[in-house]
């Protein structure tokens, strides 16, 4: 299927064909994929679920939202399956992305708190 690959480390965006979930993981260089909670013209953003658990990440901003690591953009059908990108050109995507470069992740500020349920 037609997809767009955002390479945050080398700061480029290209159109390519993605075969399946495993291929997405390979391209993004991730063990686990996460569906970003923001869509671009109805298209999904797939990212590395563990990007913020690493020592550093390469980040970018799209429409004011910061994304950590590389990303794959695909669309989705009525059954929830990934399909080719729709309603978005690679040129439009390029115009909406701003790369932020390498960012150190301060793990001392990552924490879980147990809170009483009221």
N, C-alpha and C positions, 0 to 999 in steps of 0.2 A: 504494500500500500504506500501511497505517496505520503511522506512526512517531512517535517523540517527539523533539522538537528542544530541546536545552539551549543557551540563549543565555547564554554566560558573561559577555559584556560588559554586557548589560542585565539579567542575573540573573533570567531567567524560563524556564519549561519549559512547552511546549504540545504537544498532539497535532496532527498534520497528515498530509497525504497526500504521499508521496514517489514520484516517477515512476520515476527511474532513477539510475544512478551520477552522471551530470552534474548532475542536480537536487540530489543530496546535496552535491556540491562547491559549487554555487551557494549553497545554504542555509548551509553552514558557512563560506563565503567562503574557500575553499582552492583551491590549484592541484592538490594531490595529496592523496588520502585515505589514511588508515592505519587498519587494523583494530586497535583497542586490544587488548592481550593479556589482558583481563579481561572476562568476560561478566556481565550482570545477569539473573539468573533464566533463563539460556540464550539471552539476546538479545545481539546484537553492538553494540559502541560504535564508531561511525565518527568519526574525528577528523582534524584538519589535520596531515598528516605534517611540514609545515615550521613548525609553531607555535613551536618552540623556536629557530628560526633567525632570528626577527624580533627587533626591538629590545625588545619587551615582549609579554606575552600576558595574557589574562584567563583565570583558572583556576578550577576547582572540584574538590571532593573527593567521591567516591562510594565508600561502603563502605571508607574508608581509603586509596583510591587517588587520586592527584592526576592530573587531566586538564587539558591545556593547550589553551585555545581552546574553540570551540563544538563540539557533538557531535550526532550523529543516532543514535537507538537503533532498530534493526530486528531481526527474527528471521532465521533462515536455514533453508532446506530441505535435503533430502538431497543435492541436486546442488550445494550451495554458493551458491545464489541467494538474495538478500535477499527476505524475506517480511514480512508484517505482524507487529508486536510481539505476543508471546504471554506469558502468565503474569506480566504486570506491568501495573498500572494507573498512570495518570499521577499519581495521588495518592500511591501507594507510591514512585514514582520521586522525586517532590518531597520526600518525607520522608527520602530517603536521600542527597540532594545538599546540599552546603554550598558556597556561593560564596566564593571567596577574593579576588576583585577583580583589579585590574591589578597585574602583577608585572614588574619590569624583568628582563631576561635578561642576565646577565654573560657576554658572549662570550669574555672572556679565560680563562674556566674551561672552555670547550669545546675539546677537543683530540683529535687522533688520535695514537696511538702505534703504531709498528711494533715488534712483538715477535718474537723468535726463536721458531720453532716447534720444539718438542722431540719 
